[in-house]
Amino acid sequence: MLRIALPNKGRLSEKALDLFETAGLKAEFSSSRALLAQLGPDFQAIFVRAADIPEYVADGAADLGVTGADLVAESGRTVEELLDLGFGRCRLAVAVPEESAIRHPADIPAGSRIATSFPQITRSFFEAMDVSIEIAPVSGATEIAPHLGVADVIVDLVSTGSTLRVNRLREVATILESTARVVADPAALADPAKREFLDEVVTALESVLRARAKRYLMANVPRSRLDEVRAVLPGINGPTIVEVADAGAWVAAHAVVDADRVYQTIARLKALGAEGILVTKIERLMP
Ligand code: AMP
């Protein structure tokens, strides 16, 4: 039985569970507070803190895990990244009080105190810039540190920037961009028996991510305008054209289209005289 480490709570947890479920791997808990669950016939899920997942995976306690790229980098552990899941997007940024004269991290005076819950990444970032700094380790609410005189600068995760603005802080640099990733234990990947199962999970997750960006569109279109319909509905290999019983001048066109272009596609099909347009979500899409 292979083991998959998933975040037990926090920002990544619900989306990770939902993704696995859509991919056909629904977590079956034996009780509501269980830290273990069965995940399909072949996997066991363990629910742990996102920050601990790189450790569990690197140590082989789990073969695969889902966690933030920021947490993988901070752990300093060697895991193999197999897939970018796209959610949990944020950046690790250097920020200073609004009124500060600092415009660039190189302006930060030697000996400055930097509050962060990412001490490893912060240390290597400033070492690479040859600026010597002191770390004030905190485990949350980093934004308050400059106002308490605990630090001059902070290094913290930002997604919209509104928390920084509310706390009158200004970003001066981005250290890294992060999203949720699927990571694997390199030893598990080197084992052919495990590798086969891990590749299957990744393929299933990829098929869900691909499907989320697409929609299945069906429309009745005039047979006389098929060439123009083909130009509007490129599909994967062009649209599927289906005969409609007793419809004479009409055929049905089916195609997989980009979700973010559905609106335009419908408008263009209508302009060609299309009727009965139907758009549905796709659960999984294998190329
Ligand atoms: P947790 O502490 O369990 O809620 O997970 C935090 C992880 O969620 C971070 O390490 C990031 O990978 C991700 N994340 C995405 N956006 C943000 C944000 N605005 N603030 C903090 N973490 C974020």
Residues whose N, C-alpha, C, O or C-beta is under 5 A from the ligand:
A	BS01	AMP	K9 G10 R11 L12 A50 G68 A69 D70 L71 G88 R89 C90 L157 V158 S159 S178
